[in-house]
Amino acid sequence: ATCAGSGSREMRWVTSMFEWTERIQNYDDGKDWNYLQKLKDFVDGGMIDFDFLDGVSAIVNRGCHLPPCDGAAANVNGGIGAGA
């Protein structure tokens, strides 16, 4: 198995960082939810907005900030995530 090899820890780290930068940091629903703007708002607001944290978690697990997701976004992780 790929993940059982001696270099699997590094491979998983690199893969996770790539996914974070490509899918999460670039997330923009084209309406009112842009990751970078929401991050700025979260920091400026004292980092106490749990809606931001819930949104990011949903992007990671479901492919959009506010499930249920439409279209291809619903197929992230095979549709498996928190609450599935």
Backbone atoms as SQL, in Angstrom:
CREATE TABLE atoms (id INTEGER PRIMARY KEY, chain TEXT, resi INTEGER, resn TEXT, atom TEXT, x REAL, y REAL, z REAL);
INSERT INTO atoms VALUES
  (1, 'A', 1, 'ALA', 'N', 0.830, -1.178, 0.000),
  (2, 'A', 1, 'ALA', 'CA', 0.000, 0.000, 0.000),
  (3, 'A', 1, 'ALA', 'C', 0.879, 1.247, 0.000),
  (4, 'A', 2, 'THR', 'N', 0.455, 2.253, -0.699),
  (5, 'A', 2, 'THR', 'CA', 1.222, 3.490, -0.825),
  (6, 'A', 2, 'THR', 'C', 1.480, 4.133, 0.524),
  (7, 'A', 3, 'CYS', 'N', 0.488, 4.186, 1.385),
  (8, 'A', 3, 'CYS', 'CA', 0.623, 4.865, 2.675),
  (9, 'A', 3, 'CYS', 'C', 1.444, 4.079, 3.687),
  (10, 'A', 4, 'ALA', 'N', 1.795, 2.841, 3.372),
  (11, 'A', 4, 'ALA', 'CA', 2.556, 2.015, 4.300),
  (12, 'A', 4, 'ALA', 'C', 4.063, 2.165, 4.102),
  (13, 'A', 5, 'GLY', 'N', 4.477, 2.809, 3.024),
  (14, 'A', 5, 'GLY', 'CA', 5.899, 2.952, 2.731),
  (15, 'A', 5, 'GLY', 'C', 6.599, 3.908, 3.677),
  (16, 'A', 6, 'SER', 'N', 7.928, 3.860, 3.656),
  (17, 'A', 6, 'SER', 'CA', 8.716, 4.683, 4.569),
  (18, 'A', 6, 'SER', 'C', 8.565, 6.177, 4.288),
  (19, 'A', 7, 'GLY', 'N', 8.231, 6.555, 3.064),
  (20, 'A', 7, 'GLY', 'CA', 8.066, 7.967, 2.733),
  (21, 'A', 7, 'GLY', 'C', 6.628, 8.445, 2.791),
  (22, 'A', 8, 'SER', 'N', 5.738, 7.619, 3.327),
  (23, 'A', 8, 'SER', 'CA', 4.322, 7.983, 3.276),
  (24, 'A', 8, 'SER', 'C', 3.979, 9.199, 4.124),
  (25, 'A', 9, 'ARG', 'N', 4.670, 9.400, 5.225),
  (26, 'A', 9, 'ARG', 'CA', 4.372, 10.559, 6.070),
  (27, 'A', 9, 'ARG', 'C', 4.637, 11.855, 5.304),
  (28, 'A', 10, 'GLU', 'N', 5.762, 11.914, 4.658),
  (29, 'A', 10, 'GLU', 'CA', 6.101, 13.100, 3.866),
  (30, 'A', 10, 'GLU', 'C', 5.132, 13.269, 2.704),
  (31, 'A', 11, 'MET', 'N', 4.778, 12.179, 2.036),
  (32, 'A', 11, 'MET', 'CA', 3.849, 12.253, 0.920),
  (33, 'A', 11, 'MET', 'C', 2.481, 12.766, 1.380),
  (34, 'A', 12, 'ARG', 'N', 1.993, 12.279, 2.503),
  (35, 'A', 12, 'ARG', 'CA', 0.706, 12.749, 3.024),
  (36, 'A', 12, 'ARG', 'C', 0.772, 14.224, 3.387),
  (37, 'A', 13, 'TRP', 'N', 1.882, 14.674, 3.963),
  (38, 'A', 13, 'TRP', 'CA', 2.056, 16.076, 4.323),
  (39, 'A', 13, 'TRP', 'C', 2.020, 16.949, 3.068),
  (40, 'A', 14, 'VAL', 'N', 2.779, 16.581, 2.059),
  (41, 'A', 14, 'VAL', 'CA', 2.840, 17.359, 0.822),
  (42, 'A', 14, 'VAL', 'C', 1.472, 17.377, 0.143),
  (43, 'A', 15, 'THR', 'N', 0.811, 16.250, 0.096),
  (44, 'A', 15, 'THR', 'CA', -0.512, 16.168, -0.514),
  (45, 'A', 15, 'THR', 'C', -1.512, 17.051, 0.231),
  (46, 'A', 16, 'SER', 'N', -1.470, 17.015, 1.537),
  (47, 'A', 16, 'SER', 'CA', -2.375, 17.844, 2.343),
  (48, 'A', 16, 'SER', 'C', -2.112, 19.327, 2.134),
  (49, 'A', 17, 'MET', 'N', -0.857, 19.718, 2.086),
  (50, 'A', 17, 'MET', 'CA', -0.523, 21.127, 1.861),
  (51, 'A', 17, 'MET', 'C', -0.973, 21.574, 0.471),
  (52, 'A', 18, 'PHE', 'N', -0.793, 20.712, -0.520),
  (53, 'A', 18, 'PHE', 'CA', -1.255, 21.039, -1.871),
  (54, 'A', 18, 'PHE', 'C', -2.760, 21.231, -1.882),
  (55, 'A', 19, 'GLU', 'N', -3.490, 20.320, -1.256),
  (56, 'A', 19, 'GLU', 'CA', -4.947, 20.438, -1.223),
  (57, 'A', 19, 'GLU', 'C', -5.368, 21.720, -0.507),
  (58, 'A', 20, 'TRP', 'N', -4.715, 22.036, 0.610),
  (59, 'A', 20, 'TRP', 'CA', -5.058, 23.239, 1.359),
  (60, 'A', 20, 'TRP', 'C', -4.861, 24.488, 0.508),
  (61, 'A', 21, 'THR', 'N', -3.730, 24.573, -0.182),
  (62, 'A', 21, 'THR', 'CA', -3.460, 25.782, -0.964),
  (63, 'A', 21, 'THR', 'C', -4.310, 25.852, -2.218),
  (64, 'A', 22, 'GLU', 'N', -4.582, 24.736, -2.851),
  (65, 'A', 22, 'GLU', 'CA', -5.326, 24.744, -4.111),
  (66, 'A', 22, 'GLU', 'C', -6.842, 24.784, -3.923),
  (67, 'A', 23, 'ARG', 'N', -7.341, 24.058, -2.944),
  (68, 'A', 23, 'ARG', 'CA', -8.796, 23.935, -2.810),
  (69, 'A', 23, 'ARG', 'C', -9.364, 24.832, -1.723),
  (70, 'A', 24, 'ILE', 'N', -8.698, 24.933, -0.598),
  (71, 'A', 24, 'ILE', 'CA', -9.256, 25.687, 0.515),
  (72, 'A', 24, 'ILE', 'C', -8.945, 27.170, 0.377),
  (73, 'A', 25, 'GLN', 'N', -7.679, 27.520, 0.240),
  (74, 'A', 25, 'GLN', 'CA', -7.313, 28.929, 0.165),
  (75, 'A', 25, 'GLN', 'C', -7.880, 29.613, -1.071),
  (76, 'A', 26, 'ASN', 'N', -8.149, 28.887, -2.120),
  (77, 'A', 26, 'ASN', 'CA', -8.714, 29.463, -3.339),
  (78, 'A', 26, 'ASN', 'C', -10.236, 29.404, -3.374),
  (79, 'A', 27, 'TYR', 'N', -10.855, 28.910, -2.318),
  (80, 'A', 27, 'TYR', 'CA', -12.310, 28.725, -2.321),
  (81, 'A', 27, 'TYR', 'C', -13.039, 30.059, -2.425),
  (82, 'A', 28, 'ASP', 'N', -13.945, 30.129, -3.368),
  (83, 'A', 28, 'ASP', 'CA', -14.815, 31.296, -3.557),
  (84, 'A', 28, 'ASP', 'C', -16.082, 30.776, -4.213),
  (85, 'A', 29, 'ASP', 'N', -17.219, 30.930, -3.530),
  (86, 'A', 29, 'ASP', 'CA', -18.460, 30.394, -4.079),
  (87, 'A', 29, 'ASP', 'C', -19.049, 31.288, -5.159),
  (88, 'A', 30, 'GLY', 'N', -18.409, 32.441, -5.432),
  (89, 'A', 30, 'GLY', 'CA', -18.894, 33.331, -6.474),
  (90, 'A', 30, 'GLY', 'C', -20.050, 34.202, -6.038),
  (91, 'A', 31, 'LYS', 'N', -20.442, 34.079, -4.779),
  (92, 'A', 31, 'LYS', 'CA', -21.572, 34.857, -4.258),
  (93, 'A', 31, 'LYS', 'C', -21.105, 35.709, -3.086),
  (94, 'A', 32, 'ASP', 'N', -21.022, 35.089, -1.921),
  (95, 'A', 32, 'ASP', 'CA', -20.691, 35.859, -0.729),
  (96, 'A', 32, 'ASP', 'C', -19.676, 35.187, 0.190),
  (97, 'A', 33, 'TRP', 'N', -19.070, 34.078, -0.241),
  (98, 'A', 33, 'TRP', 'CA', -18.149, 33.376, 0.645),
  (99, 'A', 33, 'TRP', 'C', -16.812, 33.176, -0.066),
  (100, 'A', 34, 'ASN', 'N', -15.847, 33.986, 0.305),
  (101, 'A', 34, 'ASN', 'CA', -14.489, 33.913, -0.219),
  (102, 'A', 34, 'ASN', 'C', -13.580, 33.606, 0.970),
  (103, 'A', 35, 'TYR', 'N', -12.819, 32.516, 0.885),
  (104, 'A', 35, 'TYR', 'CA', -12.009, 32.077, 2.021),
  (105, 'A', 35, 'TYR', 'C', -11.093, 33.179, 2.535),
  (106, 'A', 36, 'LEU', 'N', -10.328, 33.816, 1.654),
  (107, 'A', 36, 'LEU', 'CA', -9.366, 34.813, 2.109),
  (108, 'A', 36, 'LEU', 'C', -10.052, 36.004, 2.775),
  (109, 'A', 37, 'GLN', 'N', -11.193, 36.439, 2.250),
  (110, 'A', 37, 'GLN', 'CA', -11.918, 37.541, 2.878),
  (111, 'A', 37, 'GLN', 'C', -12.496, 37.117, 4.225),
  (112, 'A', 38, 'LYS', 'N', -13.045, 35.900, 4.275),
  (113, 'A', 38, 'LYS', 'CA', -13.598, 35.403, 5.538),
  (114, 'A', 38, 'LYS', 'C', -12.497, 35.218, 6.587),
  (115, 'A', 39, 'LEU', 'N', -11.308, 34.796, 6.151),
  (116, 'A', 39, 'LEU', 'CA', -10.181, 34.661, 7.064),
  (117, 'A', 39, 'LEU', 'C', -9.801, 36.021, 7.638),
  (118, 'A', 40, 'LYS', 'N', -9.725, 37.028, 6.778),
  (119, 'A', 40, 'LYS', 'CA', -9.415, 38.385, 7.232),
  (120, 'A', 40, 'LYS', 'C', -10.467, 38.854, 8.234),
  (121, 'A', 41, 'ASP', 'N', -11.739, 38.658, 7.908),
  (122, 'A', 41, 'ASP', 'CA', -12.826, 39.052, 8.809),
  (123, 'A', 41, 'ASP', 'C', -12.728, 38.314, 10.148),
  (124, 'A', 42, 'PHE', 'N', -12.396, 37.027, 10.089),
  (125, 'A', 42, 'PHE', 'CA', -12.247, 36.205, 11.290),
  (126, 'A', 42, 'PHE', 'C', -11.146, 36.758, 12.192),
  (127, 'A', 43, 'VAL', 'N', -9.996, 37.059, 11.613),
  (128, 'A', 43, 'VAL', 'CA', -8.870, 37.589, 12.383),
  (129, 'A', 43, 'VAL', 'C', -9.202, 38.980, 12.925),
  (130, 'A', 44, 'ASP', 'N', -9.734, 39.839, 12.066),
  (131, 'A', 44, 'ASP', 'CA', -10.089, 41.194, 12.491),
  (132, 'A', 44, 'ASP', 'C', -11.160, 41.194, 13.584),
  (133, 'A', 45, 'GLY', 'N', -11.994, 40.162, 13.606),
  (134, 'A', 45, 'GLY', 'CA', -13.065, 40.060, 14.588),
  (135, 'A', 45, 'GLY', 'C', -12.657, 39.373, 15.881),
  (136, 'A', 46, 'GLY', 'N', -11.375, 39.121, 16.059),
  (137, 'A', 46, 'GLY', 'CA', -10.895, 38.516, 17.300),
  (138, 'A', 46, 'GLY', 'C', -10.872, 36.999, 17.306),
  (139, 'A', 47, 'MET', 'N', -11.034, 36.389, 16.145),
  (140, 'A', 47, 'MET', 'CA', -10.971, 34.929, 15.976),
  (141, 'A', 47, 'MET', 'C', -11.971, 34.195, 16.865),
  (142, 'A', 48, 'ILE', 'N', -13.207, 34.693, 16.904),
  (143, 'A', 48, 'ILE', 'CA', -14.240, 34.059, 17.735),
  (144, 'A', 48, 'ILE', 'C', -15.484, 33.687, 16.925),
  (145, 'A', 49, 'ASP', 'N', -15.408, 33.802, 15.604),
  (146, 'A', 49, 'ASP', 'CA', -16.557, 33.533, 14.737),
  (147, 'A', 49, 'ASP', 'C', -16.598, 32.054, 14.368),
  (148, 'A', 50, 'PHE', 'N', -17.442, 31.303, 15.061),
  (149, 'A', 50, 'PHE', 'CA', -17.511, 29.870, 14.792),
  (150, 'A', 50, 'PHE', 'C', -18.141, 29.561, 13.434),
  (151, 'A', 51, 'ASP', 'N', -18.856, 30.499, 12.839),
  (152, 'A', 51, 'ASP', 'CA', -19.384, 30.294, 11.489),
  (153, 'A', 51, 'ASP', 'C', -18.242, 30.129, 10.483),
  (154, 'A', 52, 'PHE', 'N', -17.166, 30.889, 10.680),
  (155, 'A', 52, 'PHE', 'CA', -15.995, 30.743, 9.805),
  (156, 'A', 52, 'PHE', 'C', -15.399, 29.346, 9.955),
  (157, 'A', 53, 'LEU', 'N', -15.217, 28.921, 11.185),
  (158, 'A', 53, 'LEU', 'CA', -14.634, 27.598, 11.425),
  (159, 'A', 53, 'LEU', 'C', -15.525, 26.490, 10.867),
  (160, 'A', 54, 'ASP', 'N', -16.830, 26.626, 11.046),
  (161, 'A', 54, 'ASP', 'CA', -17.768, 25.643, 10.488),
  (162, 'A', 54, 'ASP', 'C', -17.701, 25.640, 8.963),
  (163, 'A', 55, 'GLY', 'N', -17.591, 26.833, 8.366),
  (164, 'A', 55, 'GLY', 'CA', -17.505, 26.941, 6.907),
  (165, 'A', 55, 'GLY', 'C', -16.264, 26.274, 6.360),
  (166, 'A', 56, 'VAL', 'N', -15.120, 26.516, 6.994),
  (167, 'A', 56, 'VAL', 'CA', -13.869, 25.895, 6.535),
  (168, 'A', 56, 'VAL', 'C', -13.937, 24.386, 6.694),
  (169, 'A', 57, 'SER', 'N', -14.478, 23.929, 7.811),
  (170, 'A', 57, 'SER', 'CA', -14.635, 22.492, 8.018),
  (171, 'A', 57, 'SER', 'C', -15.511, 21.873, 6.930),
  (172, 'A', 58, 'ALA', 'N', -16.588, 22.562, 6.579),
  (173, 'A', 58, 'ALA', 'CA', -17.475, 22.056, 5.525),
  (174, 'A', 58, 'ALA', 'C', -16.774, 22.028, 4.174),
  (175, 'A', 59, 'ILE', 'N', -15.936, 23.035, 3.886),
  (176, 'A', 59, 'ILE', 'CA', -15.181, 23.033, 2.620),
  (177, 'A', 59, 'ILE', 'C', -14.271, 21.820, 2.571),
  (178, 'A', 60, 'VAL', 'N', -13.578, 21.547, 3.666),
  (179, 'A', 60, 'VAL', 'CA', -12.658, 20.402, 3.722),
  (180, 'A', 60, 'VAL', 'C', -13.416, 19.090, 3.544),
  (181, 'A', 61, 'ASN', 'N', -14.524, 18.950, 4.262),
  (182, 'A', 61, 'ASN', 'CA', -15.230, 17.668, 4.292),
  (183, 'A', 61, 'ASN', 'C', -16.297, 17.487, 3.224),
  (184, 'A', 62, 'ARG', 'N', -16.884, 18.568, 2.750),
  (185, 'A', 62, 'ARG', 'CA', -18.005, 18.473, 1.810),
  (186, 'A', 62, 'ARG', 'C', -17.765, 19.150, 0.475),
  (187, 'A', 63, 'GLY', 'N', -16.800, 20.083, 0.426),
  (188, 'A', 63, 'GLY', 'CA', -16.515, 20.750, -0.835),
  (189, 'A', 63, 'GLY', 'C', -17.167, 22.109, -0.991),
  (190, 'A', 64, 'CYS', 'N', -17.953, 22.527, -0.012),
  (191, 'A', 64, 'CYS', 'CA', -18.541, 23.858, -0.031),
  (192, 'A', 64, 'CYS', 'C', -18.726, 24.329, 1.405),
  (193, 'A', 65, 'HIS', 'N', -18.925, 25.631, 1.576),
  (194, 'A', 65, 'HIS', 'CA', -18.993, 26.190, 2.922),
  (195, 'A', 65, 'HIS', 'C', -20.328, 25.967, 3.615),
  (196, 'A', 66, 'LEU', 'N', -21.363, 25.650, 2.846),
  (197, 'A', 66, 'LEU', 'CA', -22.695, 25.518, 3.423),
  (198, 'A', 66, 'LEU', 'C', -23.434, 24.336, 2.791),
  (199, 'A', 67, 'PRO', 'N', -23.158, 23.114, 3.284),
  (200, 'A', 67, 'PRO', 'CA', -23.830, 21.941, 2.736),
  (201, 'A', 67, 'PRO', 'C', -25.337, 22.034, 2.902),
  (202, 'A', 68, 'PRO', 'N', -26.130, 21.379, 2.062),
  (203, 'A', 68, 'PRO', 'CA', -25.683, 20.436, 1.035),
  (204, 'A', 68, 'PRO', 'C', -25.098, 21.160, -0.173),
  (205, 'A', 69, 'CYS', 'N', -24.085, 20.559, -0.728),
  (206, 'A', 69, 'CYS', 'CA', -23.379, 21.151, -1.858),
  (207, 'A', 69, 'CYS', 'C', -24.015, 20.704, -3.168),
  (208, 'A', 70, 'ASP', 'N', -23.963, 21.578, -4.152),
  (209, 'A', 70, 'ASP', 'CA', -24.487, 21.265, -5.479),
  (210, 'A', 70, 'ASP', 'C', -23.366, 20.782, -6.383),
  (211, 'A', 71, 'GLY', 'N', -23.704, 19.968, -7.346),
  (212, 'A', 71, 'GLY', 'CA', -22.789, 19.598, -8.417),
  (213, 'A', 71, 'GLY', 'C', -21.545, 18.879, -7.969),
  (214, 'A', 72, 'ALA', 'N', -20.426, 19.198, -8.642),
  (215, 'A', 72, 'ALA', 'CA', -19.164, 18.504, -8.412),
  (216, 'A', 72, 'ALA', 'C', -18.660, 18.670, -6.986),
  (217, 'A', 73, 'ALA', 'N', -18.969, 19.802, -6.350),
  (218, 'A', 73, 'ALA', 'CA', -18.487, 20.024, -4.984),
  (219, 'A', 73, 'ALA', 'C', -19.004, 18.962, -4.030),
  (220, 'A', 74, 'ALA', 'N', -20.178, 18.425, -4.293),
  (221, 'A', 74, 'ALA', 'CA', -20.758, 17.405, -3.421),
  (222, 'A', 74, 'ALA', 'C', -19.997, 16.098, -3.496),
  (223, 'A', 75, 'ASN', 'N', -19.170, 15.921, -4.515),
  (224, 'A', 75, 'ASN', 'CA', -18.451, 14.677, -4.708),
  (225, 'A', 75, 'ASN', 'C', -17.073, 14.662, -4.075),
  (226, 'A', 76, 'VAL', 'N', -16.676, 15.734, -3.367),
  (227, 'A', 76, 'VAL', 'CA', -15.387, 15.769, -2.692),
  (228, 'A', 76, 'VAL', 'C', -15.358, 14.653, -1.660),
  (229, 'A', 77, 'ASN', 'N', -14.258, 13.931, -1.590),
  (230, 'A', 77, 'ASN', 'CA', -14.103, 12.807, -0.668),
  (231, 'A', 77, 'ASN', 'C', -15.196, 11.758, -0.857),
  (232, 'A', 78, 'GLY', 'N', -15.699, 11.653, -2.057),
  (233, 'A', 78, 'GLY', 'CA', -16.729, 10.664, -2.335),
  (234, 'A', 78, 'GLY', 'C', -18.025, 10.956, -1.611),
  (235, 'A', 79, 'GLY', 'N', -18.231, 12.228, -1.227),
  (236, 'A', 79, 'GLY', 'CA', -19.437, 12.593, -0.517),
  (237, 'A', 79, 'GLY', 'C', -19.395, 12.256, 0.956),
  (238, 'A', 80, 'ILE', 'N', -18.229, 11.782, 1.421),
  (239, 'A', 80, 'ILE', 'CA', -18.088, 11.383, 2.807),
  (240, 'A', 80, 'ILE', 'C', -17.463, 12.531, 3.594),
  (241, 'A', 81, 'GLY', 'N', -18.045, 12.859, 4.700),
  (242, 'A', 81, 'GLY', 'CA', -17.493, 13.920, 5.550),
  (243, 'A', 81, 'GLY', 'C', -18.293, 14.011, 6.817),
  (244, 'A', 82, 'ALA', 'N', -18.043, 15.055, 7.557),
  (245, 'A', 82, 'ALA', 'CA', -18.756, 15.246, 8.819),
  (246, 'A', 82, 'ALA', 'C', -20.250, 15.253, 8.578),
  (247, 'A', 83, 'GLY', 'N', -20.948, 14.518, 9.332),
  (248, 'A', 83, 'GLY', 'CA', -22.393, 14.470, 9.225),
  (249, 'A', 83, 'GLY', 'C', -22.909, 13.523, 8.167),
  (250, 'A', 84, 'ALA', 'N', -22.024, 12.817, 7.488),
  (251, 'A', 84, 'ALA', 'CA', -22.461, 11.894, 6.431),
  (252, 'A', 84, 'ALA', 'C', -22.931, 10.591, 7.023);
